[in-house]
């Protein structure tokens, strides 16, 4: 899976631009992820969106969307 490998290869933080709550169990966060590739020190900034599906106060599903082509390039893949 791409996401576990990605989070192990980089040090990063998410900057939230805005949240959207559809009041039906979906919460969307739109922003950017900025960080550094651990192995090379290369810095990056990519747009990203996170989607949480919440039911009974618990996260039931999480999806993360980033510019995969840009992340693969900065990782040297």
Residue pairs with C-beta under 8 A, 6 or more apart in sequence:
2 68
3 64
6 66
6 71
6 75
9 37
9 38
9 39
9 75
10 35
10 36
10 37
10 38
10 44
10 75
11 35
11 36
11 38
12 33
12 34
12 35
12 36
12 44
13 33
13 34
13 35
14 29
14 31
14 32
14 33
14 48
14 50
15 31
15 32
15 33
15 34
16 29
16 30
16 31
17 30
17 31
17 32
18 29
18 30
18 31
19 27
19 28
19 29
19 30
20 27
20 28
20 30
21 27
21 28
22 28
25 53
25 54
25 55
25 60
26 51
26 52
26 53
26 54
27 51
27 52
27 54
28 49
28 50
28 51
28 52
29 49
29 50
29 51
29 52
30 48
30 49
31 47
31 48
31 49
32 45
32 46
32 47
32 48
33 44
33 45
33 46
33 48
33 66
34 43
34 44
34 45
35 43
35 44
36 42
36 43
36 44
37 43
37 44
37 74
37 75
40 76
42 74
44 70
44 71
44 74
46 66
46 67
46 70
46 71
47 66
47 67
48 64
48 65
48 66
48 67
49 64
49 65
50 62
50 63
50 64
50 65
51 61
51 62
51 63
51 64
51 65
52 59
52 61
52 62
53 59
53 60
53 61
53 62
54 60
